Amino acid sequence: MSPRGERQPKPLATPKQFAELDQKRRRSAMIRAITRIALAWTLLTVFYFLLPWEGLHGGDGLSRLVASMCVFAAAAGWELRQTTRAELPQFRAITALGALTPLFIVLFSGTYLALSHSRPASFNTKLDHYKALYFMITTLSTVGYGDITATTNLSRMLVSVQMLLDLVLIGSIVRLLASAAQRGLQRESVMPPPSPVAELASE
């Protein structure tokens, strides 16, 4: 801390590539990444099945979609910032993508589930947690078996928005994370500026 009691900024770790690590640190990095991704998928899955989406009737489908996208944008922004500051930026980008993907799935699945309960005519069958998740994943993967279909203009619009976001948003996230990882590798370790007392002592 400085003489005035001000806390100095924490220095950023020198960025490294995964190939530069020894075997022990590689194993440790892989375990952390796998654990983080598995934890994100587990927590978001539990959150999805425990949250009473069918009780979230406030607002229309479009407002729910906007709220969900705001949540996703905030999470993506945080992940991008962490990637540029990470010691292993490229590896951090992979784990960030692994955490953002289930969030995207859960938010859209919840939107479809809430819409199905607030407006039962939105789909050709009433959705529960499993059906909404199944419908979202088949739409995301562009499979679309046709057993569940949107039957109103609002639900069709929401599905259309999701299909566009599948192409644009996910592709953009991948590029942004790759760019953030590259910026992280190019930066130098940032050290806090020396205090006046330290400068005088070195003279």
C-alpha positions in Angstrom: 0.0 0.0 0.0 1.1 3.6 -0.6 2.1 6.0 2.2 -1.4 7.5 2.1 -3.0 4.2 2.6 -4.1 3.8 -1.0 -4.3 0.3 -2.3 -2.1 -0.3 -5.3 -3.7 -2.1 -8.3 -3.0 -5.8 -8.4 -0.5 -6.7 -11.2 -1.7 -8.9 -14.0 0.0 -12.2 -14.5 2.3 -12.6 -17.5 0.3 -14.2 -20.2 1.4 -17.7 -21.4 0.3 -20.2 -23.9 -0.8 -23.7 -22.9 2.1 -25.3 -24.8 4.6 -23.3 -22.6 3.5 -25.0 -19.4 5.1 -28.0 -17.9 3.2 -31.2 -17.6 2.1 -30.6 -14.0 0.7 -27.1 -14.8 -1.0 -28.4 -17.9 -2.8 -31.0 -16.0 -3.8 -28.5 -13.3 -5.1 -26.1 -15.9 -7.1 -28.8 -17.7 -8.7 -29.9 -14.4 -9.7 -26.4 -13.5 -11.2 -25.8 -16.9 -13.1 -29.1 -17.0 -14.3 -28.4 -13.4 -15.5 -24.9 -14.3 -17.4 -26.0 -17.4 -19.0 -28.9 -15.6 -19.9 -26.7 -12.7 -21.5 -24.1 -15.0 -23.6 -26.7 -16.8 -24.6 -28.3 -13.5 -25.6 -25.1 -11.7 -27.5 -23.7 -14.7 -29.3 -27.0 -15.3 -30.4 -27.0 -11.6 -31.4 -23.4 -11.9 -33.5 -24.1 -15.0 -35.4 -27.0 -13.4 -35.9 -25.3 -10.0 -37.0 -21.9 -11.2 -40.8 -21.7 -11.7 -40.7 -20.3 -15.2 -44.4 -21.1 -15.6 -45.1 -18.5 -13.0 -43.2 -15.7 -14.8 -46.2 -14.3 -16.7 -45.2 -10.7 -16.3 -44.7 -9.0 -19.7 -44.9 -10.4 -23.1 -42.6 -12.8 -24.9 -40.5 -10.0 -26.4 -39.9 -8.3 -23.1 -38.7 -11.7 -21.6 -36.4 -12.1 -24.6 -34.9 -8.7 -24.1 -34.4 -9.3 -20.4 -32.7 -12.7 -21.2 -30.4 -11.1 -23.7 -29.4 -8.4 -21.2 -28.4 -11.1 -18.8 -26.5 -13.0 -21.5 -24.7 -9.8 -22.7 -23.6 -9.0 -19.1 -22.2 -12.5 -18.6 -20.4 -12.3 -22.0 -18.9 -9.0 -21.2 -17.6 -10.3 -17.9 -16.1 -13.3 -19.6 -14.4 -11.2 -22.2 -12.8 -9.0 -19.5 -11.6 -12.1 -17.6 -10.2 -13.6 -20.7 -8.0 -10.5 -21.5 -6.7 -10.6 -17.9 -6.1 -14.3 -17.6 -2.7 -16.0 -17.4 -3.8 -18.4 -20.0 -6.0 -16.3 -22.3 -6.6 -18.9 -25.0 -7.5 -21.6 -22.5 -9.7 -19.1 -20.6 -11.6 -18.4 -23.8 -12.5 -22.0 -24.2 -13.8 -22.3 -20.7 -15.8 -19.0 -21.2 -17.5 -20.4 -24.2 -18.2 -23.6 -22.3 -20.0 -21.5 -19.6 -21.9 -19.1 -22.0 -23.3 -21.9 -24.1 -25.5 -23.4 -21.3 -26.6 -19.9 -20.2 -27.8 -19.2 -23.7 -29.7 -22.5 -23.8 -31.3 -22.0 -20.4 -32.4 -18.5 -21.0 -34.2 -19.4 -24.3 -35.6 -22.6 -22.9 -37.1 -20.6 -20.0 -38.5 -18.0 -22.3 -40.3 -20.7 -24.3 -41.5 -22.4 -21.1 -42.9 -19.1 -19.7 -44.6 -18.2 -23.0 -46.2 -21.6 -23.2 -47.8 -21.2 -19.8 -48.9 -17.6 -20.3 -50.1 -18.2 -23.8 -50.9 -21.9 -24.3 -51.7 -21.5 -28.0 -48.1 -20.4 -28.7 -47.1 -24.0 -29.4 -48.9 -27.1 -30.8 -48.4 -28.7 -27.3 -48.0 -27.4 -23.8 -44.4 -27.2 -22.9 -42.8 -28.4 -19.6 -39.2 -28.1 -18.6 -38.1 -31.1 -20.7 -40.1 -30.2 -23.8 -38.9 -26.5 -23.7 -35.3 -27.6 -23.4 -35.7 -30.2 -26.1 -37.3 -27.6 -28.4 -34.6 -25.1 -27.8 -31.8 -27.6 -28.5 -33.4 -28.9 -31.7 -33.8 -25.3 -32.9 -30.2 -24.5 -31.9 -28.8 -27.5 -33.7 -31.1 -26.8 -36.8 -32.5 -30.3 -36.6 -36.1 -29.3 -36.0 -37.9 -32.7 -36.0 -41.3 -31.0 -36.2 -43.0 -32.7 -33.3 -43.1 -29.3 -31.4 -43.8 -26.2 -33.5 -44.6 -22.6 -32.9 -48.2 -21.8 -33.8 -48.6 -18.1 -33.2 -47.0 -15.0 -34.7 -45.3 -14.1 -31.4 -43.9 -17.6 -30.8 -42.7 -17.8 -34.4 -41.0 -14.5 -34.1 -39.2 -15.6 -30.9 -38.1 -18.8 -32.6 -36.9 -16.8 -35.6 -35.0 -14.4 -33.4 -33.3 -17.4 -31.7 -32.3 -18.9 -35.0 -30.7 -15.6 -36.1 -28.9 -15.3 -32.8 -27.7 -18.8 -33.1 -25.9 -17.8 -36.3 -24.9 -14.2 -35.4 -24.4 -14.2 -31.6 -22.7 -17.5 -31.1 -20.3 -16.8 -34.0 -19.6 -13.3 -32.6 -18.9 -14.7 -29.2 -16.4 -17.1 -30.6 -14.6 -14.4 -32.5 -14.7 -12.0 -29.6 -13.3 -14.6 -27.2 -10.6 -15.5 -29.7 -9.7 -11.8 -30.1 -9.7 -11.3 -26.3 -7.4 -14.3 -25.9 -5.0 -12.8 -28.6 -5.0 -9.4 -26.8 -4.3 -11.2 -23.6 -1.3 -12.9 -25.1 0.1 -9.7 -26.6 -0.1 -7.6 -23.3 2.8 -7.4 -21.0 2.5 -7.9 -17.2 1.2 -4.7 -15.7 3.0 -3.7 -12.5 1.7 -1.0 -10.1 3.5 2.3 -10.2 6.2 2.7 -7.6 5.3 4.9 -4.6 7.3 8.1 -4.0 8.9 6.6 -0.9 10.2 3.6 -3.0 11.6 6.0 -5.6 13.4 8.1 -2.9 14.8 4.9 -1.3 16.2 3.7 -4.6 18.1 7.0 -5.1 
